[in-house]
Amino acid sequence: MGKYVDDNSAKQIGEKIRKYRKEKGYSLDDVSLMTGLSINTLSSIENGGNTYVSHCIAICQALELKPSELFDIEIELKPRYELPPARRNRALTTLRINKLYETGFFSTPRFVESVVEELAVSYGVQVDSSEISTALKKLNDDGKLTFSKSGRRNLYVVRED
């Protein structure tokens, strides 16, 4: 993936900076002195050029402007690229297993098969056991669950500290 450029958002932010700067009666040179940013950098930002968040924060400080006001712009609330279905399903599986953990499902030791069954009952989905094992391993790595072996199968339960 290449460098991300959102000309419309950068332009909206730049216009706001120019507006607030002029309302304060500051020149680009004044803001340059207060931020340590060059006049060329400030001019580029005001004209919709891409910049660093740290530059925007410095400008907000100089203009006594809350960053939330500067970034309160209209944007389309959707990802630039759709998540592939397999990745989306994996994310949903992890989210659902985390919900099972939060509701106490793992206070009783559980095999992967019982998690498969619970997801089918609760969410009406069939999930591959390898996806479930991956999510359960993450909960184990995070210190939330522990497991013991029962033959070749893992038995997962809430970690007691």
C-alpha positions as CSV (number, residue, x, y, z in Angstrom):
1,M,0.0,0.0,0.0
2,G,1.2,3.4,-0.9
3,K,1.3,6.6,1.1
4,Y,-2.2,7.7,2.1
5,V,-3.3,11.1,0.9
6,D,-6.7,12.5,1.8
7,D,-6.8,15.9,0.0
8,N,-10.3,16.8,1.1
9,S,-9.7,16.3,4.8
10,A,-6.3,18.0,4.7
11,K,-7.9,21.0,2.8
12,Q,-10.7,21.3,5.4
13,I,-8.2,21.3,8.3
14,G,-5.9,23.8,6.5
15,E,-8.9,26.1,5.9
16,K,-9.8,25.9,9.6
17,I,-6.2,26.7,10.6
18,R,-6.2,29.7,8.3
19,K,-9.5,30.9,9.7
20,Y,-8.5,30.6,13.3
21,R,-5.1,32.2,12.7
22,K,-6.7,35.2,11.0
23,E,-9.3,35.5,13.8
24,K,-6.5,35.8,16.2
25,G,-4.8,38.4,14.0
26,Y,-1.7,36.4,13.6
27,S,0.5,36.2,10.4
28,L,2.1,33.1,9.2
29,D,5.4,34.5,10.6
30,D,3.8,34.9,14.0
31,V,2.6,31.3,14.1
32,S,6.0,30.2,12.8
33,L,7.7,31.9,15.8
34,M,5.2,30.3,18.2
35,T,5.5,26.8,16.8
36,G,9.0,26.5,15.4
37,L,7.5,25.4,12.0
38,S,8.7,27.2,8.9
39,I,6.4,29.6,7.1
40,N,6.5,27.3,4.1
41,T,5.3,24.4,6.2
42,L,2.5,26.4,7.7
43,S,1.5,27.7,4.3
44,S,1.5,24.2,2.9
45,I,-0.7,23.0,5.7
46,E,-3.2,25.9,5.3
47,N,-3.3,25.0,1.6
48,G,-4.3,21.4,2.3
49,G,-0.8,19.8,2.3
50,N,-0.3,16.6,4.3
51,T,1.5,17.0,7.6
52,Y,2.3,15.4,10.9
53,V,-0.2,15.3,13.8
54,S,2.5,16.9,15.9
55,H,2.5,19.9,13.6
56,C,-1.2,20.2,14.0
57,I,-0.9,20.0,17.8
58,A,1.8,22.7,17.8
59,I,-0.5,24.9,15.7
60,C,-3.4,24.3,18.1
61,Q,-1.3,25.3,21.0
62,A,-0.2,28.5,19.3
63,L,-3.8,29.4,18.4
64,E,-5.2,28.2,21.7
65,L,-7.4,25.9,19.8
66,K,-8.6,22.4,21.0
67,P,-7.5,19.7,18.6
68,S,-11.1,18.4,18.7
69,E,-12.3,21.6,17.1
70,L,-9.6,21.4,14.4
71,F,-10.4,17.8,13.5
72,D,-14.2,18.3,13.7
73,I,-14.6,17.8,9.9
74,E,-16.9,15.9,7.6
75,I,-15.5,12.6,6.5
76,E,-16.9,9.4,5.1
77,L,-17.0,6.8,7.9
78,K,-15.9,3.7,6.0
79,P,-12.6,2.1,5.5
80,R,-10.4,2.9,2.5
81,Y,-10.3,-0.8,1.7
82,E,-12.7,-3.5,2.7
83,L,-11.4,-6.2,5.0
84,P,-11.2,-9.6,3.2
85,P,-14.0,-11.9,4.3
86,A,-11.7,-14.3,6.0
87,R,-10.1,-11.6,8.1
88,R,-13.5,-10.1,8.9
89,N,-14.7,-13.5,10.1
90,R,-11.6,-14.0,12.2
91,A,-12.1,-10.6,13.8
92,L,-15.8,-11.4,14.6
93,T,-14.8,-14.8,16.0
94,T,-12.3,-13.2,18.3
95,L,-14.9,-10.6,19.4
96,R,-17.5,-13.3,20.1
97,I,-15.1,-15.4,22.1
98,N,-14.1,-12.4,24.1
99,K,-17.8,-11.8,24.9
100,L,-18.1,-15.4,26.0
101,Y,-15.1,-14.9,28.3
102,E,-16.6,-11.7,29.7
103,T,-19.9,-13.4,30.4
104,G,-18.2,-16.2,32.4
105,F,-18.5,-19.0,29.8
106,F,-15.0,-20.2,30.7
107,S,-15.5,-20.3,34.4
108,T,-16.2,-24.0,33.6
109,P,-13.4,-25.7,31.7
110,R,-14.2,-25.9,28.0
111,F,-12.9,-27.8,25.0
112,V,-12.8,-26.1,21.6
113,E,-15.7,-28.2,20.5
114,S,-18.0,-26.7,23.2
115,V,-16.9,-23.2,22.1
116,V,-17.9,-24.2,18.5
117,E,-21.3,-25.3,19.8
118,E,-21.9,-22.2,21.8
119,L,-21.1,-19.9,18.9
120,A,-23.5,-21.9,16.8
121,V,-26.2,-21.6,19.4
122,S,-25.6,-17.9,20.4
123,Y,-24.7,-16.4,17.0
124,G,-26.0,-19.0,14.5
125,V,-22.5,-19.3,12.9
126,Q,-20.3,-22.3,12.1
127,V,-16.7,-21.5,12.9
128,D,-13.7,-23.6,12.1
129,S,-12.0,-25.0,15.2
130,S,-8.6,-23.6,14.2
131,E,-10.0,-20.1,14.3
132,I,-11.3,-20.7,17.7
133,S,-8.0,-22.2,18.9
134,T,-6.2,-19.1,17.7
135,A,-8.5,-16.8,19.6
136,L,-8.3,-19.0,22.8
137,K,-4.5,-19.0,22.5
138,K,-4.5,-15.2,22.5
139,L,-6.7,-15.2,25.6
140,N,-4.2,-17.6,27.2
141,D,-1.2,-15.4,26.1
142,D,-3.0,-12.4,27.6
143,G,-3.2,-14.2,30.9
144,K,-7.0,-14.4,30.9
145,L,-7.4,-18.1,30.3
146,T,-5.2,-21.1,31.1
147,F,-5.4,-24.6,29.6
148,S,-4.6,-28.1,30.5
149,K,-4.2,-31.1,28.2
150,S,-6.7,-33.9,28.1
151,G,-5.2,-36.3,25.6
152,R,-4.5,-34.3,22.5
153,R,-7.1,-31.7,23.3
154,N,-6.8,-28.4,25.3
155,L,-9.2,-27.7,28.1
156,Y,-9.6,-23.9,28.6
157,V,-10.7,-22.2,31.9
158,V,-10.4,-18.7,33.5
159,R,-7.0,-18.2,35.0
160,E,-7.1,-17.9,38.8
161,D,-4.5,-15.6,40.2
